[in-house]
């Protein structure tokens, strides 16, 4: 079983016991979170697509750690104009563990 969730403007395909990196969340390590924005849920037999979200579906997760990603270099240049700019940054992230994908049986009105 897998689900597609939306967090912080990004979409992630998640499965149970999977670890994913999401943009930084202001939550302490070890805290459990519930993600209500589930866009799609699929098991081996049936796929349910939300409009825009699947009613009654949630994803349970636990915050594992916080960190900073690898450095990204941004280089701008215009040829023959003596214009060169080099900048870089590192994105903050939170690693979460997907613990459960829950779907209400009567959700969706079918």
Secondary structure, 3 states (H helix, E strand, C coil): CEEEEEECCEEEEEECCCEEEEECCCCCCCCEEEECCEEEEECCCCEEECCCCCCCEEEEEEEEEEEECCCEEEEEEECCCCEEEEEEECCEEEEEEEEEEEECCCCCCC
